[in-house]
């Protein structure tokens, strides 16, 4: 079958292309913006990429016309290829529906959902299963460095999927994850996001309730008990087994070694907890119902990654992986690309790339980085954050009142105000806890960072897009 994918360079659609190719289909695709790492992956797999949406790419009936067009959720009515597909009656579907119909039947689906940490947690989970011999398939919205690709079919019933609440396509406004029918469902956390398609948090919670409704009674839902928004979703109805993670027990050894909720033997959900040993989060203890499962010393930092790890360990346990084996696997885990990825150290300045694009994610990433810097030989080094408010929610101004405080643990901030942002970033930064400079062009940011950074400093670049190639430009300027 010839499958043509519109919007192929998005992380989800690109991964889908890799899976379709592995199934033996001929795969082609197009996108408006083609950039690494997804474009590199696709080209290496022999998938033809087409820049733009000229309908000529769809061929003619009987002459190179695709058998099926998979339409990404970034595509809308008015797109030349979309209109051609509809006018010519070419068979089409959404990405999540293709996954549901062609990849996931008869698989044990482990779905990782939530506002933050989906990519990291699903990467951890896939690696735990791989390390322990389960040979899972997966589709992840990033590039797990333990695998080097964002998707693969696998050689077992187990399939890990990053389960996004964003809508499926212009013709299917349900969240992607309702198509996946998971047997193991992780809900990391829940906050308001995607303001372009959701009116409020309650609208997102309804979608999470919908996916919970698809989990079988013998399946499992794993969730954080002290996140009110998730508790409210559970209260809407849950018909499956549950396990909870309680962050309340992370504060002290004598508390963490005693369960804060009744044990599973009393008919209540099993309770996972953690005890932080190193302030930056690179070492911590894992507890289940008050009993230590082992200590994890690994390459990652930050409380958010501790929570991600606990969720991954809990999900792996559902398919039979002992927690101590999962902990052993994570000692050899490498985070996905663009998740606080060290790109280079130039003249003593460390340059990181991070995907954070929500105030909570920005704050938690900087919290871990601050602790890491404080425990290093450069404890007095500055943290310089370079941020592109690029997501639809950011561009709409939903987070304009919380963005400044999310950068509090940095020392200096540079924000890029693109032409498509119609709210005044300068006004929002007026009472910022750190000096913040708002720039209208990339060159000004590069020059300012090069002039500000010195030996022992850390630069962290935060964006969920390519940011006009600023990463390598800053590295070059520092050199």
C-alpha positions as CSV (number, residue, x, y, z in Angstrom):
1,X,0.0,0.0,0.0
2,X,1.2,3.5,-0.8
3,X,0.7,5.7,2.3
4,X,1.1,9.5,1.9
5,X,1.4,11.6,5.0
6,X,0.5,15.3,5.2
7,X,2.4,16.9,8.0
8,X,5.0,14.2,8.1
9,X,7.7,16.1,10.0
10,X,5.7,16.4,13.2
11,X,7.1,14.1,15.9
12,X,3.9,12.0,16.0
13,X,3.4,11.8,12.2
14,X,7.1,11.2,11.5
15,X,7.0,8.2,14.0
16,X,3.9,6.9,12.3
17,X,5.8,7.1,8.9
18,X,8.6,4.9,10.4
19,X,6.0,2.3,11.5
20,X,4.2,2.2,8.2
21,X,7.5,1.8,6.4
22,X,8.5,-1.0,8.8
23,X,5.2,-2.7,7.9
24,X,6.3,-2.8,4.3
25,X,4.3,0.0,2.9
26,X,5.6,2.6,0.5
27,X,5.6,5.8,2.4
28,X,5.9,9.4,1.2
29,X,5.0,12.6,2.9
30,X,5.1,16.4,2.9
31,X,5.3,19.3,5.3
32,X,5.7,23.0,5.3
33,X,8.8,23.0,7.5
34,X,11.3,20.2,7.2
35,X,14.0,20.2,9.9
36,X,16.0,17.7,12.1
37,X,15.8,15.5,14.0
38,X,12.7,14.1,12.3
39,X,13.7,14.9,8.7
40,X,17.0,13.1,9.3
41,X,15.3,9.9,10.6
42,X,12.9,9.8,7.7
43,X,15.5,10.3,5.0
44,X,17.6,7.6,6.6
45,X,14.7,5.2,6.3
46,X,14.3,5.9,2.6
47,X,11.1,8.0,3.0
48,X,10.6,10.6,0.3
49,X,10.0,14.1,1.7
50,X,8.3,16.8,-0.2
51,X,8.5,20.5,0.8
52,X,5.1,22.2,0.7
53,X,1.6,21.1,-0.2
54,X,1.3,21.3,-4.0
55,X,-1.5,18.8,-5.0
56,X,0.8,17.4,-7.7
57,X,2.4,15.3,-5.0
58,X,-0.8,13.2,-4.9
59,X,-0.3,12.0,-8.5
60,X,-3.2,11.0,-10.7
61,X,-5.6,8.2,-10.4
62,X,-3.9,5.1,-11.6
63,X,-0.6,7.0,-11.8
64,X,1.2,7.2,-8.4
65,X,-1.9,8.2,-6.5
66,X,-1.6,7.1,-2.9
67,X,-3.9,4.3,-1.6
68,X,-4.3,6.2,1.7
69,X,-3.6,9.7,2.8
70,X,-2.9,10.2,6.5
71,X,-3.8,13.8,7.5
72,X,-1.9,15.4,10.4
73,X,-3.8,17.5,12.9
74,X,-1.9,20.6,11.8
75,X,-3.7,20.4,8.4
76,X,-6.9,22.3,7.9
77,X,-9.5,23.0,5.3
78,X,-8.1,25.3,2.6
79,X,-4.8,23.4,2.5
80,X,-4.3,22.6,-1.2
81,X,-3.6,18.9,-0.6
82,X,-6.5,18.5,1.8
83,X,-8.8,20.0,-0.7
84,X,-7.5,17.8,-3.5
85,X,-7.9,14.7,-1.3
86,X,-11.6,15.6,-0.6
87,X,-12.4,16.6,-4.2
88,X,-10.8,13.5,-5.7
89,X,-12.3,11.1,-3.2
90,X,-8.9,9.7,-2.1
91,X,-9.2,7.5,1.0
92,X,-8.0,9.3,4.1
93,X,-7.7,8.9,7.8
94,X,-6.1,10.6,10.9
95,X,-2.8,9.6,12.4
96,X,-4.3,8.2,15.6
97,X,-6.9,6.2,13.6
98,X,-4.2,4.7,11.4
99,X,-2.2,3.7,14.5
100,X,-5.3,2.2,16.0
101,X,-6.3,0.2,13.0
102,X,-3.0,-0.9,11.6
103,X,-0.5,-1.1,14.5
104,X,-2.3,-1.6,17.8
105,X,-4.7,-4.4,17.3
106,X,-3.9,-7.4,19.6
107,X,-1.1,-5.3,21.3
108,X,-0.8,-4.6,25.1
109,X,-0.8,-0.9,24.8
110,X,1.0,1.1,27.6
111,X,0.0,4.7,27.1
112,X,1.7,7.7,28.8
113,X,-0.4,10.8,29.1
114,X,-0.3,14.1,31.0
115,X,0.5,17.8,30.4
116,X,4.3,17.3,31.1
117,X,6.8,14.5,30.9
118,X,5.1,12.3,28.3
119,X,8.1,12.0,26.1
120,X,10.6,11.4,28.9
121,X,8.3,8.9,30.7
122,X,7.4,6.9,27.6
123,X,11.1,6.8,26.6
124,X,12.0,5.5,30.1
125,X,9.2,2.9,29.9
126,X,10.2,1.6,26.5
127,X,13.9,1.4,27.6
128,X,13.0,-0.5,30.8
129,X,11.0,-3.1,28.7
130,X,13.8,-3.3,26.2
131,X,16.5,-3.7,28.8
132,X,14.5,-6.5,30.5
133,X,14.1,-8.4,27.2
134,X,10.5,-7.5,26.3
135,X,11.4,-6.0,22.8
136,X,8.5,-3.5,22.8
137,X,7.2,-1.5,20.0
138,X,6.8,2.2,20.6
139,X,5.8,5.6,19.2
140,X,7.3,8.5,21.1
141,X,7.1,12.3,20.4
142,X,10.9,12.6,20.4
143,X,14.0,10.7,19.8
144,X,14.9,8.3,22.7
145,X,18.7,8.2,22.6
146,X,18.8,4.6,23.8
147,X,17.1,3.6,20.5
148,X,18.0,6.4,18.1
149,X,14.6,6.4,16.5
150,X,11.2,7.7,17.7
151,X,9.2,4.6,16.6
152,X,9.5,0.9,15.9
153,X,7.2,-2.0,15.6
154,X,8.9,-4.2,18.1
155,X,8.9,-8.0,18.5
156,X,6.4,-8.6,21.3
157,X,2.8,-7.8,22.2
158,X,3.9,-4.8,24.2
159,X,3.6,-1.3,22.6
160,X,4.5,2.0,24.4
161,X,2.8,5.1,23.1
162,X,3.1,8.7,24.1
163,X,-0.6,9.5,24.5
164,X,-1.4,13.1,23.6
165,X,-4.6,14.9,24.5
166,X,-4.4,17.2,21.4
167,X,-7.1,16.6,18.8
168,X,-6.8,14.0,16.1
169,X,-7.5,15.9,12.8
170,X,-9.7,18.6,11.4
171,X,-12.4,16.0,10.8
172,X,-12.0,14.3,14.2
173,X,-11.8,16.6,17.2
174,X,-11.4,13.8,19.8
175,X,-8.1,13.6,21.6
176,X,-5.5,11.3,20.0
177,X,-5.4,9.0,23.0
178,X,-9.0,7.9,22.8
179,X,-8.0,5.8,19.8
180,X,-5.4,3.8,21.6
181,X,-7.4,1.6,24.0
182,X,-4.6,1.2,26.5
183,X,-4.3,-1.7,29.0
184,X,-1.9,0.3,31.1
185,X,-2.6,4.0,31.4
186,X,-0.2,6.5,33.0
187,X,-1.4,10.0,33.8
188,X,1.6,12.0,34.8
189,X,-0.1,15.3,35.7
190,X,-2.7,17.7,34.4
191,X,-2.8,21.4,33.7
192,X,-4.5,23.7,31.3
193,X,-2.8,23.7,27.9
194,X,-3.6,23.8,24.2
195,X,-5.7,26.9,24.5
196,X,-6.3,26.8,20.7
197,X,-8.6,23.8,21.0
198,X,-9.7,23.6,24.7
199,X,-11.8,26.3,26.4
200,X,-10.6,25.4,29.9
201,X,-9.2,22.7,32.1
202,X,-12.6,21.0,32.5
203,X,-12.7,20.4,28.7
204,X,-9.3,18.6,28.9
205,X,-10.4,16.6,32.0
206,X,-13.4,15.3,30.0
207,X,-11.0,13.9,27.4
208,X,-9.0,12.2,30.1
209,X,-12.2,10.7,31.4
210,X,-12.9,9.4,27.9
211,X,-9.6,7.6,27.7
212,X,-10.1,6.1,31.2
213,X,-13.4,4.7,30.0
214,X,-11.5,2.7,27.4
215,X,-9.2,0.9,29.9
216,X,-10.4,-2.6,30.7
217,X,-11.4,-3.6,34.2
218,X,-8.3,-5.8,34.4
219,X,-6.2,-2.9,33.1
220,X,-4.4,-0.4,35.3
221,X,-4.5,3.4,35.7
222,X,-1.4,4.9,37.4
223,X,-1.8,8.5,38.6
224,X,-0.4,11.1,41.1
225,X,-2.7,11.2,44.1
226,X,-1.8,14.7,45.1
227,X,-2.6,16.4,41.8
228,X,-6.1,17.8,42.3
229,X,-6.9,18.0,38.6
230,X,-6.2,14.3,38.1
231,X,-8.1,13.3,41.3
232,X,-11.1,15.1,39.8
233,X,-10.8,13.0,36.6
234,X,-10.6,9.8,38.6
235,X,-13.7,10.9,40.6
236,X,-15.6,11.2,37.3
237,X,-15.3,7.4,37.1
238,X,-12.6,4.7,36.9
239,X,-13.4,1.1,36.4
240,X,-9.9,-0.3,36.3
241,X,-7.2,-1.3,38.8
242,X,-5.3,1.7,40.1
243,X,-1.8,2.5,41.5
244,X,-0.9,5.9,42.8
245,X,2.2,8.0,43.3
246,X,2.3,10.3,46.3
247,X,4.8,13.2,46.2
248,X,3.9,14.0,49.8
249,X,6.3,11.3,51.0
250,X,9.4,12.8,49.2
251,X,10.3,15.2,52.0
252,X,11.9,13.0,54.7
253,X,13.3,9.5,55.2
254,X,11.1,8.7,58.3
255,X,8.0,9.7,56.4
256,X,8.9,8.1,53.1
257,X,9.5,4.7,54.7
258,X,5.9,4.5,55.9
259,X,3.0,4.3,53.5
260,X,0.8,7.4,53.4
261,X,-2.1,5.4,52.0
262,X,-3.4,2.0,52.9
263,X,-1.6,-0.9,51.2
264,X,-3.0,-3.0,48.3
265,X,-3.7,-5.8,50.8
266,X,-6.4,-3.6,52.3
267,X,-8.1,-3.2,49.0
268,X,-6.6,0.2,48.3
269,X,-4.3,1.2,45.4
270,X,-0.6,0.4,45.7
271,X,1.2,3.5,46.7
272,X,4.5,4.6,45.1
273,X,6.8,7.1,46.8
274,X,10.3,8.5,46.4
275,X,13.0,9.8,48.7
276,X,15.4,12.3,47.2
277,X,19.0,11.6,48.2
278,X,20.8,14.2,46.0
279,X,19.4,17.7,45.8
280,X,19.6,17.8,42.0
281,X,17.6,14.5,41.7
282,X,20.3,12.3,40.2
283,X,20.0,9.9,43.1
284,X,16.8,8.8,44.9
285,X,15.1,5.9,46.6
286,X,12.1,4.2,45.1
287,X,9.4,2.9,47.6
288,X,6.3,0.8,47.1
289,X,3.8,0.6,50.0
290,X,6.6,1.9,52.3
291,X,9.1,-0.7,51.3
292,X,12.3,0.2,49.5
293,X,12.6,-1.2,46.0
294,X,16.2,0.2,45.5
295,X,18.2,3.3,44.9
296,X,18.5,4.9,41.5
297,X,21.6,6.8,40.6
298,X,21.4,8.0,37.1
299,X,22.3,10.8,34.6
300,X,19.1,12.8,34.8
301,X,18.2,15.6,37.2
302,X,15.1,17.3,38.6
303,X,12.1,16.4,40.7
304,X,10.1,16.1,37.6
305,X,12.3,13.3,36.3
306,X,12.0,11.5,39.6
307,X,8.3,11.5,39.2
308,X,8.6,10.4,35.5
309,X,10.8,7.5,36.6
310,X,8.4,6.3,39.3
311,X,5.5,6.3,36.7
312,X,7.6,4.3,34.3
313,X,8.7,1.8,36.9
314,X,5.1,1.3,38.0
315,X,3.9,0.8,34.4
316,X,6.6,-1.7,33.7
317,X,5.7,-3.6,36.9
318,X,2.2,-4.1,35.4
319,X,3.6,-6.2,32.6
320,X,5.9,-8.2,34.9
321,X,9.1,-6.2,35.4
322,X,10.3,-6.2,39.0
323,X,11.0,-2.7,40.3
324,X,14.7,-3.5,41.1
325,X,15.2,-4.6,37.4
326,X,13.5,-1.4,36.2
327,X,15.8,0.7,38.5
328,X,18.8,-1.2,37.0
329,X,17.6,-0.4,33.5
330,X,17.3,3.3,34.3
331,X,20.9,3.6,35.4
332,X,21.7,3.1,31.7
333,X,18.9,5.4,30.4
334,X,19.8,8.4,28.2
335,X,17.1,11.1,28.0
336,X,15.4,11.9,24.7
337,X,17.0,14.5,22.5
338,X,16.0,18.1,23.4
339,X,15.3,17.2,27.0
340,X,18.0,19.2,28.7
341,X,20.4,17.9,26.1
342,X,24.0,19.2,26.5
343,X,24.9,20.4,23.0
344,X,28.4,21.7,23.7
345,X,30.7,23.3,26.2
346,X,32.4,26.3,24.6
347,X,35.1,28.3,26.5
348,X,33.7,26.9,29.8
349,X,30.1,27.8,28.9
350,X,27.7,24.8,28.8
351,X,24.9,25.1,26.2
352,X,21.7,23.0,26.7
353,X,18.7,22.4,24.5
354,X,15.4,21.8,26.2
355,X,11.8,21.3,24.9
356,X,10.1,23.1,27.8
357,X,7.3,25.4,26.6
358,X,4.9,25.7,29.5
359,X,5.7,27.7,32.7
360,X,5.6,24.5,34.9
361,X,8.0,22.7,32.6
362,X,10.3,25.7,32.5
363,X,10.3,26.1,36.3
364,X,10.9,22.4,37.0
365,X,13.7,22.2,34.4
366,X,15.4,25.2,35.9
367,X,15.0,23.8,39.4
368,X,16.9,20.7,38.5
369,X,19.5,22.7,36.6
370,X,20.0,25.1,39.5
371,X,20.6,22.2,41.9
372,X,23.1,20.7,39.4
373,X,25.0,23.9,39.1
374,X,25.0,24.4,42.9
375,X,26.7,21.1,43.4
376,X,29.3,21.5,40.7
377,X,32.7,23.2,40.6
378,X,30.9,26.2,39.0
379,X,28.5,26.9,41.8
380,X,28.7,30.6,41.2
381,X,28.1,30.3,37.5
382,X,25.1,32.1,35.9
383,X,22.2,30.3,34.4
384,X,21.1,32.1,31.2
385,X,17.7,31.1,29.8
386,X,16.8,31.8,26.2
387,X,13.1,31.2,25.5
388,X,10.9,31.2,22.5
389,X,7.2,31.4,23.4
390,X,6.2,29.3,20.5
391,X,3.3,26.9,21.4
392,X,-0.2,27.9,20.5
393,X,-1.1,28.4,24.2
394,X,2.0,30.6,24.7
395,X,1.3,32.7,21.6
396,X,-2.3,33.3,22.7
397,X,-1.1,34.8,26.0
398,X,-2.7,32.3,28.3
399,X,0.5,32.1,30.4
400,X,1.6,35.7,30.2
401,X,1.0,36.2,34.0
402,X,3.0,33.1,35.1
403,X,5.8,33.1,32.5
404,X,8.1,35.6,34.3
405,X,8.1,33.7,37.7
406,X,8.7,30.4,35.9
407,X,12.3,31.7,35.1
408,X,13.0,32.7,38.7
409,X,15.8,30.2,39.2
410,X,17.8,31.5,36.3
411,X,20.0,34.6,36.5
412,X,19.3,36.2,33.2
413,X,16.6,35.7,30.6
414,X,16.3,36.5,26.9
415,X,12.9,36.1,25.3
416,X,12.1,36.1,21.6
417,X,9.0,38.1,20.5
418,X,8.0,36.8,17.1
419,X,5.7,38.7,14.8
420,X,2.9,36.2,15.4
421,X,2.8,37.0,19.2
422,X,0.2,39.7,19.7
423,X,0.6,40.3,23.5
424,X,3.2,42.5,25.0
425,X,6.0,40.3,26.5
426,X,7.8,43.4,27.8
427,X,4.8,44.3,29.9
428,X,4.5,40.8,31.3
429,X,8.2,40.9,32.2
430,X,8.0,44.2,34.1
431,X,8.1,42.6,37.5
432,X,10.2,39.6,36.6
433,X,12.3,38.2,39.4
434,X,15.4,38.2,37.1
435,X,16.7,40.6,34.4
436,X,14.8,39.7,31.2
437,X,15.5,41.2,27.8
438,X,12.8,40.9,25.1
439,X,14.2,40.7,21.5
440,X,12.5,41.0,18.2
441,X,15.2,39.3,16.2
442,X,17.4,36.3,16.7
443,X,20.7,38.1,16.0
444,X,20.2,40.4,19.1
445,X,19.7,37.4,21.3
446,X,22.9,35.7,20.0
447,X,25.0,38.8,20.5
448,X,23.6,39.4,24.0
449,X,24.2,35.8,25.1
450,X,27.8,35.9,23.7
451,X,28.5,39.1,25.6
452,X,26.9,37.9,28.8
453,X,28.1,34.4,29.2
454,X,31.5,33.7,30.7
455,X,33.5,30.7,31.9
456,X,31.4,28.5,34.3
457,X,28.0,29.8,33.0
458,X,25.2,27.7,31.7
459,X,23.0,28.6,28.7
460,X,19.7,26.7,28.3
461,X,17.7,27.3,25.2
462,X,14.0,26.5,25.5
463,X,11.6,26.0,22.6
464,X,9.3,23.3,21.1
465,X,10.5,24.2,17.6
466,X,13.6,24.8,15.6
467,X,14.0,28.4,17.0
468,X,15.6,29.5,13.6
469,X,18.7,27.4,14.3
470,X,19.7,29.6,17.2
471,X,21.4,26.7,19.1
472,X,24.3,26.3,16.8
473,X,24.5,30.0,16.2
474,X,25.0,30.7,19.9
475,X,27.6,27.9,20.1
476,X,29.4,29.5,17.1
477,X,29.2,33.0,18.7
478,X,30.6,31.7,22.0
479,X,33.5,30.1,20.2
